[in-house]
Amino acid sequence: MEDPLPNTHSFVVRIWPKRVEDSERDTSWRGTVTHVDTGRRLHLKRLVEVPEFIAPYIVEAGGTLDLRTRLCLWMASLALPETAPD
C-alpha cells in the first residue's frame, strides 16, 4: 500500500522541566524526540536539539531549510554544552 502522504515524517516530542535546587537559575528542560517511522529517539538536554534532530529528515524528504533556520542551527551547534550536573 502506498503512503498517502509521501515525503512526510511524524515525530513525538516530550519535554519536562528539569528539577533544580537553585530556584534563582533559569529552568532547564529535558525530554525526548522520537521519529515515529523508525523509532529513532534522542534524549534532549537542550530544547534546541529538537530542530537539530528533525532538520535532516526535512532535507532527506527534498525540503530545504531557510536561511534563518540554518543560522539558528549553526549558532546552536556553537553553544557551549550545559555545565550543570545532571
ABEGO torsion letter per residue (X at the ends): XBBABBGBBBBBBBBBBBBBABAABBBBBBEBBBBAAAGBBBBBABAAAAAAAAAAAAAAAGBBBBAAAAAAAAAAAABBBBABBX
